[in-house]
């Protein structure tokens, strides 16, 4: 490989993001400077938050600029190192870009450059042991604070984050109900992930079904969707309920502002709390979460799905899969095998 293939942000999206928002380019392979590492990307992570990074607005991270390679979490292999802590051939995780090669300065940025633990697959490092699992773990346990016997409702429950959050709630002794799109996803939640119930928002009345499946009301709502789903959930919150705002994928591709829930007074009436969070605030506590998550995986208490596409040419359309409901679990793309 003599060139560095890239997909750059060609234009900012209006409405649904698609391949026409990106442009393919080939550039020289970059050369790492003093204290830097050249990483060859092997796997890319696809997450709903990437849609927000494409907007020209202030957020928890700066927006991707036009003509820059699109930002993405990645697992790669060290191709060249000018840093004493990293050796050629080692597998590493970083916040990279849609390109074959990326230069990283380990002491800078979030989450920096992390070596993969021995025996951990790249796919696992980008899903349950990566930001997906960390988001589910800390969002549910730190903000949701579920107690054994309580009822936990999860939206986007068949997705990468929601499915892990719901299973952690089950592990903690809670009754868990998930909201997902389509009979296959709902069947996976109840039959494989062992949720106590599932609601198909595509074919069922979500508000009515929450009432049926949560007769004791909802103590914790872990929300990845927002919009009408959030409003329906707020109709069923318990006294002192905790509403965890993880994401709002229902509005990410909207062309005009989406109305907020009309029933926020339910928070006041029930003395409930609604709070958002960003996982970058928890990176210094990654080891604790990873140890618990790996233990649950090894014991069989926690299962997961990885949806792995392949081919550098398929990167743009793989992002779109997140917003059309095509993905099953964590969306990844494989560029190459380790050398």
N, C-alpha and C positions, 0 to 999 in steps of 0.2 A: 504494500500500500504506500503510494508515493504522494497522495494528496489527502487533504482533510475535508471530507464532505460535510456540508452544513445545511440545515434548514433555518433560514432567518425569518424574522417577522417582517413581512412585506407591507401589510396594512392592518390597522387595528379593526377588530370585528365590530360589526353592527348587527345584532341579532346572533343567530347561530354561527359559532365558529366553524370554519371548514378549511380544506386544503388550500383554497385560493387566498387565505391570509398569510401564506408562507411562500418562500422562494428558495429553490435549491441552488446551492453554490458549491464550488470547489476552490479551496485556498491551500497555500503551503502549510505543511505540518508545523505548528509553532515550536519554538525552542525554549525550554525552561531556563530561567535565570537563576541566580544564586539563591539558594534556599527554596527553590520551587521544584515541583514534580510534574512530569508529563504523564497524563493518564489516558489510556486508550479505552474508550467506553465500550462496554459489552452489553449492558442492559440499561434501559431507560424506564423511569417511572412516570406514569400518567395519573394526574390528580386534578379534581375539579378546581382547585385553587389556581391552576395555571391560567384558567380563563380570566381571572382577576388580574394576574400579572400582565396581561396583554392590554389592559386599559391604562390610559394616560391619566392616572389619578394617584393621589397619595394613599399609601396603605402601609402594612407592616413590613413590606419589602418594596424597593423601588421598582417601577414598571420596567418591563423589557422594552428597550428602545428599538425604533424602526431600524431595519438593516442589521440588527444584532441577532446572533443565534438564539433561538428560543431556550428558555431556562427549564431545567428538569433535574430531578434527582437521578442519580446514576450509580451503577456499580461498574468498575473498570479494573484494568490491570496496569500497574506501573510500567510504563515504557522506557522512561528515563528519569533518573532522580539526582537532584543536587541538594538533597536534604538528608541528614544523617539518620533519621528515623524511618526512612522508607527505602526499600530495595527494589530493583528491577524484578518484575515478575509477580510481585505481591498483589493480591486482590484488595481493592479499596472501595469505600463508598464516599460519595461527595454530592454537593449540589452543583451539577454540571450544566451542560447545554446539549442541544440537538446537533451534535457533531461527533466525528470519530475520535478526535483528540482534544483534550482540554488541559490547560496549564493551571495548577492549583498551588497556592502558597499555604501550606498546612496551618500556619499560625493565624490565618485570617479567614473571616467569613463564617457563615453558618450553613451546615453543621461542620465545616472544616473538612478534614480528610481522615477517615477512620478505616483501620484495617479490619477485614472480615475475620471473625473468630474462626479458628480451625474447624473444618467440617461443616460450616454453615453455607448453604447454597445461596448464590446471588439473588435468586428469586425471593427467598425467605427474608434476606436482609433488606429488600426493598418493599416488603409487605408487612407481615406480622411483627418482625423485629426492626422495622424501619419506622418512618413517620406515621404510617397507617396504624400500626399497633400501638405506638406511643400515644397517638391522638386518642384512640379508643380507651386506653388504659388510664391516662391522666384525666381526660375529660369526664369519664364516668366516675372514677374513684375519688378524684380530688374535688370536682365541682358537684357531681351527682350524689356522692356519699351514700350509695345504696346500702340498706340494712336488710338482713335476712328476713324474709317474709313480706317485703314490700313488692309493689308492682312497678316494673320498669317497662316503658314503651320506647321503641326505637324506630325512627324513620330512616329510609334508605338502608333498611336492615339487611339486605342481601349484598350490599356493597362492601368494599374493603374495610372501611372503618366501622360501619354499623353492625356488621356481622360479628366482629370481634367484641365490640362494646356489649352487645346483647349476650354473648357467651360468657363474658366476664361477670355480668350481672347474674346469670344462671349459676356460675361457679360460686358466687357470693351468697347463694341461697334465695334469690329473688324469683318471683314469677315474671316471665319475660314475654312480651308480645311485640312482634315486628311488623312494620309496614313496608311492602315491597311491590314491585310491578310485574304481574303475570303469575300464572299458576305454578310454573316450574320453579321460580324463585321462592315462592311461598312454601312449596313442598320441601325444598331444600332446607328452609329455615326450621320447619317442624320435624322433618324426618332425619336430617343429618346434623344440623346445629342444635337440635333439641330445644328450640323455643317452645313455649307453652301454647302459643297461638300466632297466626299470621293473617294479615289483612292485605288483600289485593286492591291497591288503590285504583287500578285500571278498570275493575269490574264491580267493586263493592262500594257501598256508602261508608266512607271512612269514619265519619262521626258516629253513625249508628253502630258500626262494628266495634269501635273502641268501647262504647258503652256495654256491649254484649260480652266482650272478652276481658274487660277490666271491671268486673262488678264492684270491686272495692275501690275503684277510681285509680288514678295514676300518681305514684309517689315521685318517680323520676322519669322525665322525658328527655331522651337524647336525640336531638334534632339535627339532621343533615339536609333538610329539604326546605323548610320555611313555608311561606305562602299559606295556602288553604290547609295544608297538612298541619302546620303549626296552630292555626286557628282551631281546627277540629280537636287537637290534643288539649288545648287550653280549656275546652269545654268540660274536660274530665279530670282536671288536676285535683289532688287531695289537699287537705290542710297541710301547710308547710312543705309543699311539693318543691322540687328543684327541677328547673328547665335548663338544660345544657345546650347552648347554641354552638354547634360545631360547624355547620355550613348551611347554605341556602341554595342548593343547586337548582331549585325551581325557577329562580330569577336570574341566574348567571347570564343567560342568553336573551333576556327580555329587551325589547326595543324601547320601552317606556317604563317609568317607575311602577313597581308592583305594589298594590295596596298592602299595608300591614294588617295584622290581625285586628279585628274590630272588637275583640273581647279581652283586651289587656286588663280591664278592671277585675277579671277573675284572679289575677295575681294579688290584687289588694284584698279582695274578699276572702281568699284562702291563705293570706299571709305567705304567699309563695315567692320564690326567688327565681329570676331568669338571668343567666349570665353567659357571656361569650368568652372564648379563649383562643389563643394561638399556641400551637405546640412548641414554637421556638422558645417560649418561656420555661420549658421543662427539659431542655437538652442537657442541662447539668445533672439531671436525675435519670438519665437514660439507662444506666446500668441496673438500677433497681427494677425498672419496668421490664427490661430485656430478660432478666433472670426469672421473673415470675412468668412471663409469656412463654419462654422456652420450657420451663417446667410444666406448664399446662399443655403445651404441644406434645412433649415427650410422654406425658401420662395419658394422652388421648382425650383430655377434657376440652381442648380447644382445637377445632379444625378450621381450615381456611381453603379458599379457592383463589388460584392465580390464573388469570386470562392472559396468555402469552402470545402476542403476535410476533412476526418475524420480518426482517428486511428493512434496511435503512430507507428505502423508497416508500415504505408504508407508514412512516412516522406521523405525518399530518393527519391522515384519516384515522389513525389509532386514537388520537386525542378526541376526535369527534364521537367515537364509540361511547365515551363516558356520558355524553349528553343525549344520546339516542337510546340508552338502555341496553345496548348490545353486549356490554361487558358482563362477565360473571365473576364477582369478587374483584381482586386487585388487578388493574390493567397495567401490563408490562409489555415491552417490546425487546426482543433479542436482536442485537446487531451482529455479534460474533461470539465465538467460543474463546476461552483463554488460550494463549499460545503455550 
